[in-house]
Amino acid sequence: MPRFFFNIRDGYDVDEDEEGIELPDLEAARAEALATVEELRDELADAGNIELEITDETGRRLLTVPFFRGGQGGRRR
């Protein structure tokens, strides 16, 4: 099963997920990211332009989910 990493990016700063989580596919990782964004949105409301980015084991960015922009879908990179 592939391992996905969920990094929090605020402008140029990145809080890297060093453990990651094994999930069956990118769609499951997207669902996990959306749930995480919902949990953290209130805590990070004053922090500016924050995104949760999903990367694979090689560090390649697969998807970005914004915390505060319109839409819930996330966008592929």
N, C-alpha and C positions, 0 to 999 in steps of 0.2 A: 504494500500500500504506500502511495506517495506521502511525503511529509511536506506540509505547508507551513510557512512562517508568516506571522501577522505583525508587521512593523507599524508603529505610529509615527507619522511624519507631520511635522509642524514647520512649514517653510523649508529651511535648510537642515534643521535638526531631525534626527531619526532615532527613535527608541526601538532598537532591534530586538526582535523575539529570538532568543538564542536556543530555545527548546523546540519550538514548532509543535505541530500536532499531525498525526497520521489520519488522513481522511481518504475516502474512496476516489474522489475526483474534484475537479475545480468547482463544480456546482455545489458540492457539499462545503467546500472552503468558502464560497461566496455566502452561503447561508450562515455559516459560523461567523463570518465578518459582519454581516448585517445584524446578527444578534449581539455581537460585541459592541457595535456602534450604538445600538439602542441602550445597552447597559451603561456605557460611558458618556453618552451625550450630555447629560446634566452636569456631570463632574467637570467636563472640559468646555463648558459653554463660553467661558471668557478667554479661551486660549487661541483664538484666531483661526487660521486656515489649516485645519487638521484633516488628515486623511489616514485611513487604515489601508496599508498596501499589503497584498498577498504576494509572497515570493515562493519559488520552489527551492529545492535543496542546493541548486547551483547559484542562487541569489538573483535569478532572473525574475523581474517584476511581471506578474501575471494579470493582476487586477487591482484597481484602486477603488475604495469605497469612501466617499466624502462624508464627513460628520454633519456639515451644516449647509450644504448646497441643496438646491431643489433636486428631487428625484431620489429613488431608493435603489436603483439598479446596480450601481457600480459600473465602472468602465474598464475595458480591457486596455492594456498598454502594449 
